[in-house]
């Protein structure tokens, strides 16, 4: 029997994860990471289905008590603010679209949980992510989960490779429907709690409000909307309200729908175009993390450029001072700041990086 540190968000997934760890015969310890104080930057800090909310922490404690497991709440708000929130705000202010969940997994959760496991004498950590850890003669890797809609391998590309051997993902072989059924059968209070689709520290999903309150910048400068030739065709509430590929809120009449093609934070402009102009043959990639040994280049793989997005064949080339991904087929709305994730043809997670614009 091994001691396992279980990440408890208070939601149904982490609750069933705890149950499965116990059923495996392990000695479990529940740990909730307190990452954010909503009242410091507004938002609905009592939203019960949000992983940072007070109600969620209470739910985690209740489940641990029911299953006879010790529970600890550890304050990581400073670390989370420094490594995730600051980056989130900086990226949006720069006209990019970050994925804070990837950064949180990569720079806060995994290393932090491993450190806490060491302090508490635990050999393993466990989380409620829908992905599978494979062990091939002590060569550990991540595989897509059984539930292709819920699969979360995409957000795990940045975790440290050396932590895979100490990680257990009990939900990888279950569907979300099956997990809810298990929770209902065990009378968990959160069995039917709806999932939160927002970023955890922006509970009301209002990014502009959050960024303005966080930075103290209450100036709502109107921006300019440009066509592909750089000609002014309208005005907008400011570039920070937009992401590449966005259709709603353009505010310009056109015979064909218009989408955001480019964002210029310095000039406070957005460039819009018809959908056909949003396709890209390639993109640069930074901050690459490999969950396999670094391959020889050029390297062919299956790419995914957004969570729940389609997978397409691509090739990675290593240049003098950057990496270049070339897609076999042009991809729609390749968005700077988002993650591009590398998979093998058998759905093994190989690694990933951050999308950059081509110069």
C-alpha positions as CSV (number, residue, x, y, z in Angstrom):
1,X,0.0,0.0,0.0
2,X,1.3,3.4,-1.0
3,X,0.5,6.8,0.4
4,X,-1.1,9.1,-2.3
5,X,-1.7,12.8,-2.2
6,X,-5.0,13.5,-3.9
7,X,-5.7,16.9,-5.4
8,X,-9.2,17.9,-4.2
9,X,-10.9,20.7,-6.0
10,X,-14.3,20.0,-4.4
11,X,-15.8,18.9,-7.7
12,X,-17.2,15.5,-8.7
13,X,-14.1,14.5,-10.6
14,X,-11.6,14.9,-7.7
15,X,-14.1,13.3,-5.3
16,X,-14.4,10.1,-7.5
17,X,-10.6,10.3,-7.9
18,X,-10.2,10.0,-4.1
19,X,-12.7,7.1,-4.0
20,X,-10.8,5.2,-6.7
21,X,-7.4,5.8,-5.0
22,X,-8.9,4.2,-1.8
23,X,-10.4,1.3,-3.8
24,X,-6.9,0.7,-5.3
25,X,-5.8,0.0,-1.8
26,X,-3.8,3.2,-1.3
27,X,-3.6,5.4,1.8
28,X,-5.0,8.7,0.7
29,X,-4.5,12.3,1.8
30,X,-6.8,15.0,0.4
31,X,-5.2,18.4,-0.4
32,X,-7.0,21.4,-1.7
33,X,-4.9,24.2,-3.1
34,X,-6.3,27.6,-2.3
35,X,-5.3,29.6,-5.3
36,X,-7.4,32.7,-5.4
37,X,-9.4,35.2,-3.4
38,X,-12.3,36.4,-5.6
39,X,-13.1,39.4,-3.4
40,X,-9.7,40.9,-4.2
41,X,-10.6,41.4,-7.8
42,X,-14.4,41.1,-7.9
43,X,-16.4,38.3,-9.5
44,X,-18.7,35.8,-7.8
45,X,-16.6,34.3,-5.1
46,X,-19.3,32.1,-3.8
47,X,-19.9,30.2,-7.0
48,X,-20.2,26.6,-5.8
49,X,-19.0,24.9,-9.0
50,X,-15.7,26.8,-9.2
51,X,-12.5,25.1,-8.0
52,X,-11.3,28.2,-6.1
53,X,-14.5,29.0,-4.3
54,X,-15.2,28.7,-0.6
55,X,-18.1,26.2,-1.2
56,X,-15.8,24.0,-3.2
57,X,-13.2,23.8,-0.4
58,X,-16.0,22.8,2.0
59,X,-17.2,20.1,-0.4
60,X,-13.7,18.7,-0.6
61,X,-13.6,18.5,3.2
62,X,-17.0,16.8,3.4
63,X,-16.0,14.1,0.9
64,X,-12.8,13.5,2.7
65,X,-14.6,13.2,6.0
66,X,-17.1,10.8,4.5
67,X,-14.3,8.6,3.2
68,X,-12.2,8.8,6.4
69,X,-9.4,10.6,4.8
70,X,-7.4,13.5,6.3
71,X,-7.8,16.8,4.4
72,X,-5.5,19.8,4.2
73,X,-6.1,23.2,2.6
74,X,-2.8,24.9,1.6
75,X,-2.6,28.5,0.6
76,X,-0.8,29.0,-2.8
77,X,-2.4,32.3,-3.7
78,X,1.0,34.1,-4.0
79,X,2.5,31.5,-6.2
80,X,-0.6,31.3,-8.3
81,X,-0.8,35.1,-8.7
82,X,2.9,35.3,-9.7
83,X,3.0,32.4,-12.1
84,X,-0.5,32.3,-13.6
85,X,-2.5,35.5,-13.0
86,X,0.3,37.9,-13.8
87,X,1.0,36.0,-17.1
88,X,-2.7,36.0,-17.9
89,X,-3.0,39.7,-17.5
90,X,0.2,40.5,-19.3
91,X,-0.7,38.3,-22.3
92,X,-4.1,39.8,-22.7
93,X,-2.7,43.3,-22.4
94,X,-0.2,42.3,-25.2
95,X,-3.1,41.3,-27.5
96,X,-2.5,37.5,-27.0
97,X,-4.8,34.8,-25.8
98,X,-3.3,32.7,-23.0
99,X,-4.3,29.4,-21.6
100,X,-3.9,29.7,-17.8
101,X,-5.0,26.1,-17.1
102,X,-1.9,24.9,-19.0
103,X,0.3,27.3,-17.1
104,X,-1.2,26.3,-13.7
105,X,-0.6,22.6,-14.4
106,X,2.9,23.2,-15.7
107,X,4.2,25.8,-13.1
108,X,2.1,25.4,-10.0
109,X,0.2,22.2,-9.5
110,X,2.5,19.4,-10.4
111,X,5.7,20.6,-8.9
112,X,3.9,21.9,-5.9
113,X,2.0,18.7,-5.3
114,X,5.2,16.6,-5.6
115,X,6.8,18.9,-3.0
116,X,3.9,18.5,-0.7
117,X,3.9,14.7,-1.3
118,X,7.5,14.6,-0.2
119,X,6.7,16.6,3.0
120,X,3.9,14.3,3.9
121,X,5.7,11.1,3.0
122,X,3.5,10.3,0.0
123,X,4.9,8.3,-2.9
124,X,2.4,9.4,-5.5
125,X,0.0,12.3,-6.4
126,X,-3.4,11.9,-8.1
127,X,-5.6,14.3,-9.9
128,X,-9.0,14.1,-11.6
129,X,-7.8,14.8,-15.2
130,X,-9.3,12.7,-17.9
131,X,-6.1,11.2,-19.3
132,X,-4.2,8.0,-18.9
133,X,-0.7,7.3,-17.6
134,X,1.0,4.4,-19.3
135,X,4.0,2.5,-17.9
136,X,6.1,0.7,-20.6
137,X,9.0,-0.8,-18.7
138,X,9.3,2.3,-16.5
139,X,9.0,4.5,-19.5
140,X,6.0,6.6,-18.5
141,X,3.8,8.5,-20.9
142,X,0.4,10.2,-21.1
143,X,-2.4,8.9,-23.4
144,X,-5.7,10.5,-24.3
145,X,-8.6,9.6,-22.1
146,X,-11.4,7.3,-22.9
147,X,-13.9,10.2,-23.0
148,X,-12.9,12.0,-26.2
149,X,-15.2,15.0,-25.4
150,X,-13.8,15.4,-21.9
151,X,-10.2,14.3,-22.7
152,X,-7.7,16.6,-20.9
153,X,-4.4,15.5,-22.3
154,X,-4.2,18.8,-24.2
155,X,-3.7,20.8,-20.9
156,X,-1.0,18.5,-19.6
157,X,1.7,19.0,-22.2
158,X,3.7,21.3,-19.9
159,X,4.0,19.2,-16.8
160,X,7.5,18.0,-15.9
161,X,8.4,14.7,-17.5
162,X,10.1,13.4,-14.4
163,X,6.8,13.6,-12.4
164,X,4.9,11.1,-14.6
165,X,6.2,8.1,-12.7
166,X,4.7,9.5,-9.5
167,X,1.4,10.5,-11.0
168,X,-1.9,8.6,-10.9
169,X,-4.9,9.6,-13.1
170,X,-7.7,7.3,-12.1
171,X,-10.4,8.8,-14.3
172,X,-8.7,8.3,-17.7
173,X,-10.6,5.1,-18.4
174,X,-14.0,6.5,-17.5
175,X,-16.4,8.8,-19.2
176,X,-17.8,11.8,-17.5
177,X,-21.2,10.1,-17.4
178,X,-19.7,7.1,-15.7
179,X,-18.0,9.3,-13.1
180,X,-21.2,11.1,-12.2
181,X,-22.9,7.8,-11.8
182,X,-20.2,6.6,-9.4
183,X,-20.6,9.9,-7.4
184,X,-24.4,9.4,-7.3
185,X,-24.1,5.8,-6.1
186,X,-21.9,7.0,-3.3
187,X,-24.2,9.9,-2.4
188,X,-21.6,12.6,-2.9
189,X,-23.0,16.1,-2.4
190,X,-21.4,17.3,-5.6
191,X,-22.6,14.4,-7.8
192,X,-24.8,16.6,-9.9
193,X,-23.0,19.9,-9.6
194,X,-22.7,21.5,-13.1
195,X,-19.2,22.0,-14.5
196,X,-17.7,25.5,-14.6
197,X,-16.6,26.5,-18.1
198,X,-14.9,29.7,-17.0
199,X,-11.3,30.3,-16.0
200,X,-11.3,29.6,-12.2
201,X,-10.1,33.0,-11.1
202,X,-12.5,34.9,-13.5
203,X,-15.7,33.5,-12.1
204,X,-18.0,35.8,-14.0
205,X,-16.1,35.1,-17.3
206,X,-15.6,38.9,-17.7
207,X,-12.0,39.1,-18.7
208,X,-12.0,42.9,-19.3
209,X,-13.5,43.6,-15.9
210,X,-11.0,41.4,-14.2
211,X,-8.0,42.9,-16.0
212,X,-9.1,46.4,-15.5
213,X,-9.7,45.8,-11.8
214,X,-6.5,43.8,-11.4
215,X,-4.3,46.5,-13.0
216,X,-6.3,49.5,-11.8
217,X,-6.7,50.6,-15.4
218,X,-10.2,52.0,-15.7
219,X,-9.6,53.8,-19.0
220,X,-11.9,52.2,-21.5
221,X,-10.2,53.6,-24.7
222,X,-12.2,52.8,-27.8
223,X,-10.2,51.0,-30.5
224,X,-10.1,51.1,-34.3
225,X,-11.3,48.3,-36.5
226,X,-9.2,47.8,-39.7
227,X,-9.7,45.8,-42.9
228,X,-6.9,43.7,-44.3
229,X,-5.5,46.7,-46.2
230,X,-5.2,48.6,-43.0
231,X,-8.1,50.9,-43.7
232,X,-10.3,52.0,-40.9
233,X,-13.8,50.5,-41.2
234,X,-15.2,51.0,-37.8
235,X,-14.6,51.4,-34.0
236,X,-14.7,48.9,-31.2
237,X,-14.6,48.9,-27.3
238,X,-10.9,48.2,-27.3
239,X,-8.6,45.4,-28.4
240,X,-8.7,43.6,-25.0
241,X,-12.2,42.5,-25.8
242,X,-11.2,40.4,-28.7
243,X,-9.3,37.2,-29.6
244,X,-8.1,35.9,-32.9
245,X,-10.9,34.1,-34.7
246,X,-13.7,35.9,-32.8
247,X,-16.9,36.6,-34.8
248,X,-19.3,38.2,-32.3
249,X,-19.0,41.9,-31.4
250,X,-17.2,43.0,-34.5
251,X,-19.7,45.8,-35.1
252,X,-19.1,46.1,-38.8
253,X,-21.6,45.3,-41.5
254,X,-20.4,43.1,-44.4
255,X,-21.9,40.8,-47.0
256,X,-19.9,37.9,-45.4
257,X,-19.3,37.4,-41.7
258,X,-16.1,39.0,-40.4
259,X,-13.7,37.6,-37.9
260,X,-10.8,39.0,-35.9
261,X,-7.6,38.2,-37.8
262,X,-5.0,40.2,-35.9
263,X,-4.7,42.2,-32.7
264,X,-2.4,45.2,-32.2
265,X,-2.2,46.1,-28.6
266,X,0.2,49.0,-29.1
267,X,-2.1,50.8,-31.6
268,X,-5.3,49.5,-30.0
269,X,-6.6,48.1,-33.3
270,X,-8.1,44.9,-34.5
271,X,-7.9,43.7,-38.1
272,X,-10.9,41.8,-39.4
273,X,-11.4,39.6,-42.5
274,X,-13.6,37.0,-43.9
275,X,-13.1,33.4,-42.7
276,X,-11.0,32.3,-45.7
277,X,-8.2,34.7,-44.7
278,X,-7.9,33.2,-41.2
279,X,-6.2,30.0,-42.4
280,X,-2.5,29.6,-41.7
281,X,0.0,27.1,-43.2
282,X,2.5,27.5,-40.3
283,X,3.3,29.1,-37.0
284,X,6.3,29.6,-34.8
285,X,6.4,27.8,-31.4
286,X,8.1,28.8,-28.2
287,X,8.5,27.2,-24.7
288,X,8.5,23.7,-26.0
289,X,8.3,20.9,-23.3
290,X,8.9,17.3,-24.3
291,X,7.3,14.4,-22.5
292,X,9.4,12.1,-24.6
293,X,13.1,12.3,-25.5
294,X,13.6,15.2,-27.8
295,X,13.2,13.8,-31.3
296,X,15.3,14.3,-34.4
297,X,14.2,17.1,-36.8
298,X,12.2,17.5,-38.9
299,X,9.7,15.7,-36.7
300,X,6.2,14.7,-37.9
301,X,3.3,14.5,-35.5
302,X,-0.4,15.2,-35.0
303,X,-1.1,18.7,-33.8
304,X,-3.9,20.3,-31.8
305,X,-4.1,24.0,-31.6
306,X,-7.0,24.5,-29.2
307,X,-8.7,22.6,-26.4
308,X,-11.3,20.2,-28.0
309,X,-10.0,21.2,-31.4
310,X,-9.5,19.0,-34.4
311,X,-6.2,17.1,-34.7
312,X,-4.2,17.6,-37.9
313,X,-0.8,16.3,-39.3
314,X,2.1,18.7,-39.0
315,X,5.9,18.8,-39.1
316,X,8.2,20.6,-36.6
317,X,11.4,22.0,-37.8
318,X,14.2,23.4,-35.6
319,X,15.6,26.7,-36.9
320,X,18.6,28.7,-35.7
321,X,16.7,30.5,-32.9
322,X,13.1,29.2,-33.1
323,X,10.9,26.2,-33.9
324,X,8.5,26.2,-36.9
325,X,5.4,24.1,-37.3
326,X,4.2,23.5,-40.8
327,X,0.7,22.1,-41.2
328,X,-0.2,19.5,-43.8
329,X,-3.5,21.4,-44.2
330,X,-4.0,25.1,-43.4
331,X,-5.5,25.6,-39.9
332,X,-8.2,28.1,-38.9
333,X,-7.4,30.9,-36.4
334,X,-4.0,29.9,-35.2
335,X,-3.9,32.1,-32.1
336,X,-0.7,33.6,-30.5
337,X,-0.5,32.7,-26.8
338,X,-2.5,29.5,-27.1
339,X,-1.0,26.0,-26.9
340,X,-0.1,23.8,-29.7
341,X,0.1,20.2,-28.5
342,X,1.9,17.3,-30.1
343,X,0.4,13.7,-30.3
344,X,1.5,10.5,-32.0
345,X,-0.9,8.7,-34.3
346,X,-1.8,6.4,-31.4
347,X,-2.8,9.4,-29.3
348,X,0.2,9.5,-27.1
349,X,1.0,12.9,-25.7
350,X,4.5,13.9,-26.9
351,X,4.8,17.5,-25.7
352,X,3.7,21.0,-26.8
353,X,4.5,24.7,-26.8
354,X,3.1,28.2,-27.2
355,X,2.0,29.5,-30.5
356,X,3.8,32.6,-31.8
357,X,3.1,34.6,-34.9
358,X,5.3,34.1,-37.9
359,X,7.5,37.2,-38.6
